Amino acid sequence: MIAMRYRIALPADYPMEIIERRIVERGHLTDGLPGLGLKAYLYSRAGEHGAVANAYAPFYLWRRSEGLRDFLSGPGFAALCASFGRPAVESAAAWFGEWRDQVAEARYATVETLPITAGTDMDALRREQRNWLAGQWDRDGALAVAAAFDPANWTLRRLVLSRLPPDPPGRGAVECYRVGRVSIGAPV
């Protein structure tokens, strides 16, 4: 599984209703997309639920690399680039990405980025993330959880989709978002 995301920073006075409308009008286009596991349409409004800026920041979990390739080469991503410019796309090797059947009920998300220091035992870190996953499922409202690492810049990225607003940010860099929609890809 591959985790992928891009974040489009928007001006403080940007009418976020444009993003919300875009999600409503176009979000269904990724339902059943080949190779996709899950796409969370994330956006933030500065000052809401811990968000520090306006942004549009979809997060993807791809089951197959061909799906990622075809998406980035296809008309959907081309339309996004035409509207906002071509964003930097981050990808990472997912240790896991799991979601419940009710994931479409998610309303809030956090994306946490943590450094992986030189000398870190990656197998131990993977086991630690599995324990983190179990802890997230024990919390009220969790509907999707993922952890991935980016070996290009040695960072750990964790995603939680929830029915409930996020707790105040902890350690590391935590981005807080609203979930406009969740798409599930084609069955494998």
KERO-428016 format. One record per residue (C-alpha): residue in one letter; x, y, z. Coordinates in steps of 0.05 Angstrom, whole numbers, plus 32768, in hexadecimal, padded with zeros to 4 digits. Layout:
BEGIN
code, X, Y, Z
a, X, Y, Z $
...
***
This chain:
BEGIN
code, X, Y, Z
m, 8000, 8000, 8000 $
i, 8018, 8046, 7FF0 $
a, 8003, 8085, 8015 $
m, 8000, 80C4, 7FEB $
r, 7FEC, 810B, 7FF8 $
y, 7FF2, 8152, 7FE0 $
r, 7FE2, 8192, 8005 $
i, 7FCB, 81D1, 7FE2 $
a, 7FD4, 820D, 800F $
l, 7F9E, 8241, 8005 $
p, 7F9D, 828B, 8018 $
a, 7F7E, 829F, 805A $
d, 7F45, 82C1, 8036 $
y, 7F38, 8288, 8005 $
p, 7EED, 8275, 8004 $
m, 7EF1, 822D, 801C $
e, 7EAB, 8222, 8002 $
i, 7ECC, 8219, 7FBE $
i, 7EF2, 81DD, 7FD9 $
e, 7EB5, 81C1, 7FFB $
r, 7E8D, 81C8, 7FBA $
r, 7EC6, 81A7, 7F92 $
i, 7EC5, 816B, 7FC1 $
v, 7E79, 8164, 7FBB $
e, 7E79, 816C, 7F6F $
r, 7EB6, 8142, 7F5E $
g, 7EC3, 8114, 7F9A $
h, 7E9B, 80DA, 7F7E $
l, 7ECB, 80D5, 7F43 $
t, 7EFD, 80AE, 7F6D $
d, 7EC9, 807C, 7F87 $
g, 7EDC, 8038, 7F6C $
l, 7F1E, 8052, 7F4F $
p, 7F4B, 8017, 7F3C $
g, 7F87, 800E, 7F6A $
l, 7F6C, 803E, 7F9E $
g, 7F60, 8026, 7FE5 $
l, 7F46, 8067, 8004 $
k, 7F46, 80B2, 7FF4 $
a, 7F36, 80E3, 802B $
y, 7F23, 8128, 8011 $
l, 7F43, 8153, 8047 $
y, 7F40, 819E, 804E $
s, 7F4C, 81D0, 8085 $
r, 7F33, 8214, 8099 $
a, 7F64, 823E, 80C1 $
g, 7F50, 823E, 810A $
e, 7F20, 8203, 8108 $
h, 7F2F, 81C5, 8130 $
g, 7F79, 81D4, 8136 $
a, 7F85, 81E6, 80ED $
v, 7FB8, 821E, 80E3 $
a, 7FA9, 822E, 809A $
n, 7F78, 8225, 8061 $
a, 7F8B, 81E9, 8037 $
y, 7F72, 81B1, 800A $
a, 7F99, 8172, 801A $
p, 7F7E, 812F, 8000 $
f, 7F9D, 80F0, 801D $
y, 7F9E, 80AF, 7FF6 $
l, 7FAD, 8066, 8006 $
w, 7FBC, 8041, 7FC6 $
r, 7FB8, 7FF5, 7FC3 $
r, 7FDF, 7FF3, 7F82 $
s, 8015, 8021, 7F67 $
e, 7FF4, 801E, 7F22 $
g, 7FB7, 8041, 7F3F $
l, 7FE2, 807A, 7F5A $
r, 8007, 807F, 7F17 $
d, 7FC6, 8080, 7EEF $
f, 7FA7, 80B4, 7F1D $
l, 7FE2, 80E4, 7F19 $
s, 7FE3, 80DB, 7ECD $
g, 7F98, 80E2, 7EC4 $
p, 7F63, 8117, 7EBA $
g, 7F50, 811E, 7F04 $
f, 7F95, 8134, 7F1A $
a, 7F9C, 815E, 7EDB $
a, 7F5C, 8183, 7EEE $
l, 7F77, 8190, 7F34 $
c, 7FB8, 81AB, 7F17 $
a, 7F91, 81D8, 7EE8 $
s, 7F6C, 81F5, 7F23 $
f, 7FA4, 81FC, 7F57 $
g, 7FE6, 81EF, 7F34 $
r, 800C, 81AE, 7F39 $
p, 8018, 819D, 7F82 $
a, 8053, 8177, 7F9F $
v, 803A, 8130, 7FA9 $
e, 8055, 810B, 7FE6 $
s, 8055, 80BF, 7FE7 $
a, 8069, 808E, 801C $
a, 806C, 8043, 8027 $
a, 8030, 8031, 8052 $
w, 803B, 8000, 808B $
f, 7FF0, 7FFC, 8090 $
g, 7FB0, 801F, 807E $
e, 7F6F, 8006, 809C $
w, 7F29, 8020, 809D $
r, 7EE5, 800D, 80B6 $
d, 7EA7, 8003, 808C $
q, 7E8B, 8044, 80A7 $
v, 7EC8, 806D, 808F $
a, 7E9A, 809A, 8066 $
e, 7E81, 80B6, 80A8 $
a, 7EC5, 80D5, 80B7 $
r, 7EC2, 8120, 80C2 $
y, 7F07, 8130, 80DD $
a, 7F4E, 811C, 80CF $
t, 7F94, 8124, 80EA $
v, 7FD4, 811B, 80C2 $
e, 8011, 8116, 80EF $
t, 8058, 811A, 80D5 $
l, 8092, 8102, 8100 $
p, 80DD, 80FE, 80F1 $
i, 80FF, 80BB, 80ED $
t, 8144, 80C5, 8109 $
a, 8183, 80A4, 80ED $
g, 818E, 8061, 810E $
t, 8144, 8054, 811B $
d, 8134, 800A, 811B $
m, 80FF, 800A, 80E4 $
d, 80E2, 7FC7, 80F7 $
a, 80D9, 7FDE, 813F $
l, 80B9, 801E, 8126 $
r, 8089, 7FF6, 80FB $
r, 8075, 7FCD, 8138 $
e, 806D, 800D, 8160 $
q, 803E, 8028, 812B $
r, 8015, 7FE7, 812D $
n, 800C, 7FF4, 8178 $
w, 7FF9, 803D, 8168 $
l, 7FC5, 8022, 8137 $
a, 7FA6, 7FF6, 816D $
g, 7FA3, 8032, 819C $
q, 7F7F, 805B, 8166 $
w, 7F49, 8026, 815D $
d, 7F3D, 8029, 81A9 $
r, 7F2B, 8073, 81A3 $
d, 7EE4, 8089, 8196 $
g, 7ED5, 809E, 8150 $
a, 7F12, 8081, 812A $
l, 7EFD, 806A, 80E5 $
a, 7F3F, 8065, 80BE $
v, 7F88, 8061, 80D4 $
a, 7FC8, 805E, 80AC $
a, 8012, 8063, 80B8 $
a, 8047, 806A, 8081 $
f, 8090, 807E, 807B $
d, 80B2, 80A8, 8047 $
p, 80FA, 8090, 803C $
a, 810A, 80CD, 8011 $
n, 8108, 80FB, 804E $
w, 8102, 80C8, 8086 $
t, 80C0, 80DC, 80A3 $
l, 8086, 80B5, 80C0 $
r, 8041, 80CB, 80AC $
r, 8002, 80B6, 80D1 $
l, 7FBA, 80C1, 80BE $
v, 7F7B, 80BB, 80E8 $
l, 7F35, 80C6, 80CE $
s, 7F00, 80CE, 8103 $
r, 7EB8, 80E1, 8112 $
l, 7ED1, 810E, 814A $
p, 7EFB, 814D, 814A $
p, 7F45, 8141, 8157 $
d, 7F66, 8148, 819A $
p, 7F97, 8182, 81A0 $
p, 7FD7, 8172, 817A $
g, 800D, 814B, 819E $
r, 8056, 8141, 818B $
g, 806D, 814A, 8143 $
a, 804A, 8171, 810D $
v, 7FFF, 8164, 810E $
e, 7FD1, 817F, 80D9 $
c, 7F87, 8181, 80E9 $
y, 7F52, 817C, 80B2 $
r, 7F09, 8174, 80A2 $
v, 7EF5, 8138, 8078 $
g, 7EC9, 814D, 803E $
r, 7EC1, 8107, 8022 $
v, 7EE0, 80C2, 8021 $
s, 7EE5, 8099, 7FE1 $
i, 7EF3, 804E, 7FE0 $
g, 7F15, 8031, 7FA3 $
a, 7F02, 7FF4, 7F7A $
p, 7F02, 7FB2, 7F9F $
v, 7F42, 7F8A, 7F96 $
***
